[in-house]
């Protein structure tokens, strides 16, 4: 079933425009994709009175948006059910959304349905208790290397899990109630996971789902101000990154944001991690990396690329992800240097065998 919709701007007899009137004639909506899986998920949601939602550790905009956006969608649609978002950590960067996490150890998982979002493997879950649930549903858009769950809905070509949840709400509009609050959370996740709709996974359907959410009247001006306005210290940090970044012989750009740098510029963990985005527009640099010291002594790695995949490289260093956006972890400066050298060799091979790269 494919439906088409556009906003109908024909005036009513009183001269006003009809609010949120949708005409299914113009916009191509593919509701048939994984329809049976989505039907099974909705049936399970209806079956359970308690639903616990979890996501990955070190949450970003898309982890917060997908977990709490889904929770708001289900609370509005099934007010009689108990919907709990239970995770061990939170996001300072996303604090403006005013979401709350329940301590996973305080939840009774007996007779509970768990829905785990934006998490490729349970080893990175922010809820280590979640496997105590009676059943688990996986909703994810990463490559399905480590399958889990009684029902698994994975679409690894989607820009975000929030796009998938928006499609879920759109598919079952007669049964699910999309509130403005749920739409805001889901749209936040879509914007942050797609790099403001710039990444390769952004498709026509991504923008159709964004339009579907915007129909609720989201205040995008306030959202973007909260997401992208920064303190002056952060701009000093950005300048420091440009002064201290390195580029390998074949064009791998990288920066190491160590503990000293994080303290010098009063960085949150999210701000330190976002340094990878500063390196994304350098001609000839088709792979860029950010290394960030973690409190536990490990080093978080964020890998990004243009034209060639880096997910296999990430997998060799305790990570994984999308073809052009992955994450991993290294445990020493020696391992960091080794990863950089492998990235440089990967880029050298690509440039040797291909033309047309910038």
Residue pairs with C-beta under 8 A, 6 or more apart in sequence:
1 31
1 32
1 35
2 28
2 29
2 30
2 31
2 32
3 24
3 27
3 28
3 29
3 31
4 24
4 25
4 26
4 27
4 28
4 29
5 22
5 23
5 24
5 25
5 26
5 27
5 29
6 22
6 23
6 25
6 26
6 27
7 20
7 21
7 22
7 23
7 215
8 18
8 21
8 22
8 23
9 17
10 17
10 18
11 17
12 18
20 215
20 216
22 215
27 208
27 211
28 204
28 205
28 208
29 170
29 205
29 208
30 205
31 167
31 170
31 171
33 155
33 167
34 153
34 155
35 171
37 151
37 152
37 153
38 153
38 168
38 171
38 172
40 151
41 137
41 139
41 151
41 153
41 168
42 168
42 172
42 175
42 176
44 113
44 135
44 137
44 151
45 51
45 74
45 78
45 113
45 115
46 78
47 113
48 81
48 111
48 112
48 113
48 134
48 135
49 80
49 81
49 82
49 111
50 81
50 82
50 84
50 111
50 112
50 113
51 74
51 81
51 82
51 83
51 84
51 112
51 113
51 114
51 115
52 84
52 85
52 86
52 107
52 109
52 112
52 113
52 114
52 115
52 127
52 130
52 133
53 67
53 70
53 71
53 83
53 84
53 85
53 86
53 114
53 115
53 116
53 117
54 67
54 85
54 86
54 87
54 104
54 114
54 115
54 116
54 117
54 119
54 125
54 126
54 127
54 130
55 63
55 64
55 66
55 67
55 87
55 116
55 117
55 118
55 119
55 125
55 126
56 63
56 118
56 119
56 124
56 125
56 126
57 88
57 89
57 124
57 125
57 126
58 89
58 269
58 273
58 300
59 67
59 87
59 89
59 90
59 91
59 94
59 126
60 91
60 93
60 94
60 192
60 193
60 270
60 273
61 91
61 93
61 94
61 188
61 189
61 191
61 192
61 193
61 227
62 118
62 160
62 161
62 162
62 189
62 190
62 192
62 193
63 91
63 117
63 118
63 189
64 91
64 94
64 97
64 99
64 185
64 188
64 189
65 160
65 162
65 185
65 186
65 187
65 188
65 189
65 190
65 192
65 193
66 117
66 118
66 139
66 160
66 161
66 162
66 165
66 186
66 189
67 85
67 87
67 117
67 118
68 85
68 97
68 99
68 185
69 162
69 165
69 182
69 183
69 185
69 186
69 188
69 189
70 115
70 117
70 139
70 165
70 182
71 83
71 84
71 85
72 179
72 181
72 182
72 185
73 165
73 169
73 176
73 177
73 178
73 179
73 182
73 186
74 81
74 83
75 81
75 83
76 177
76 178
76 179
76 182
77 175
77 176
77 177
84 102
84 107
85 99
85 100
85 101
85 102
86 101
86 102
86 103
86 104
86 106
86 107
86 127
86 129
86 130
87 101
87 102
87 104
87 126
87 127
88 101
88 103
88 104
88 126
88 127
88 128
89 101
89 126
90 99
90 101
91 270
92 268
92 269
92 270
93 268
93 270
93 271
94 188
96 226
97 184
97 185
97 188
99 185
104 126
104 127
104 128
104 129
104 130
105 129
107 129
109 129
109 130
109 132
109 133
109 134
110 134
111 134
112 133
112 134
113 133
113 134
113 135
113 136
113 137
114 130
114 131
114 133
114 135
114 136
114 137
115 136
115 137
115 139
116 122
116 125
116 130
116 136
116 137
116 138
116 139
116 140
116 148
116 149
117 139
117 140
117 161
117 165
118 139
118 140
118 141
118 142
118 160
118 161
119 125
119 138
119 140
120 140
120 142
120 143
120 144
120 145
120 146
120 320
120 321
121 145
121 146
121 148
122 130
122 131
122 146
122 148
123 146
130 136
135 150
135 151
136 148
136 149
136 150
136 151
137 149
137 150
137 151
137 152
137 153
138 147
138 148
138 149
138 151
138 152
138 153
138 154
139 153
139 154
139 161
139 164
139 165
140 152
140 153
140 154
140 156
140 161
141 154
141 155
141 156
141 157
141 158
141 159
141 160
141 161
141 163
141 164
141 201
142 154
142 156
142 320
142 321
142 322
143 156
143 311
143 320
143 321
143 322
144 152
144 154
144 156
145 315
145 320
153 164
155 164
156 322
157 201
157 203
158 164
158 201
158 206
159 190
159 193
159 194
159 197
159 199
159 201
159 202
159 203
159 206
160 189
160 190
160 193
160 194
160 201
161 189
161 193
162 185
162 186
162 187
162 188
162 189
162 190
162 193
163 190
163 205
163 206
163 209
165 186
166 186
166 190
166 209
166 210
166 212
166 213
167 205
167 209
168 176
169 176
169 178
169 182
169 186
169 212
170 209
170 212
178 213
178 216
179 216
180 216
180 217
180 218
183 213
183 214
183 215
183 216
183 218
184 216
184 218
184 219
184 223
186 213
187 210
187 213
187 214
187 218
187 220
187 223
188 223
188 227
190 197
190 206
190 209
190 210
190 213
191 197
191 223
191 227
192 227
193 199
194 201
194 202
194 206
195 277
197 206
197 207
197 210
199 324
199 325
200 323
200 324
201 322
214 220
233 265
233 266
234 265
234 267
234 271
236 265
237 261
237 265
237 267
237 271
237 275
238 275
238 278
240 261
240 264
240 265
241 255
241 257
241 275
241 278
241 279
242 278
244 255
245 253
245 254
245 255
245 278
245 279
246 253
246 254
246 255
247 253
247 254
247 282
247 285
248 254
248 340
248 343
248 344
248 347
249 344
249 348
250 344
250 345
250 347
250 348
250 351
251 282
251 284
251 285
251 286
251 287
251 347
251 351
252 285
252 287
252 288
252 289
252 340
252 343
252 344
252 347
253 279
253 282
253 285
253 287
253 288
253 289
254 279
254 288
254 289
254 290
254 291
254 340
255 275
255 276
255 278
255 279
255 289
255 290
255 291
256 291
256 336
257 267
257 272
257 275
257 290
257 291
257 292
257 293
258 293
259 293
261 267
261 272
262 272
262 292
262 293
269 292
272 292
273 290
273 292
273 300
273 302
275 290
275 292
276 288
276 289
276 290
276 302
276 304
277 304
279 285
279 288
279 289
279 290
279 304
280 288
280 304
282 288
283 358
284 358
286 305
286 306
286 307
286 308
286 347
286 350
286 351
286 357
286 358
287 303
287 304
287 305
287 308
287 310
287 343
287 346
287 347
288 304
288 305
289 301
289 302
289 303
289 304
289 339
289 340
289 343
290 301
290 302
291 299
291 300
291 301
291 330
291 336
292 299
292 300
292 301
292 302
293 299
293 300
294 300
294 329
297 331
298 329
298 330
298 331
299 329
299 330
299 331
299 332
299 335
299 336
300 327
300 329
301 314
301 317
301 319
301 327
301 328
301 329
301 330
301 336
301 339
302 327
303 310
303 313
303 314
303 319
303 321
303 325
303 326
303 327
303 328
303 343
304 310
304 324
304 325
305 323
305 324
305 325
306 324
306 357
306 358
307 350
307 354
307 357
308 346
308 347
308 350
309 323
309 324
310 323
310 324
310 326
310 343
310 346
311 320
311 321
311 322
311 323
311 326
313 326
313 328
313 339
313 342
313 343
313 346
314 320
314 321
314 326
314 327
314 328
315 326
315 328
316 342
317 328
317 329
317 330
317 335
317 339
318 328
318 329
318 330
319 326
319 327
319 328
319 329
320 326
320 327
320 328
321 327
328 339
330 336
330 339
350 357
351 357
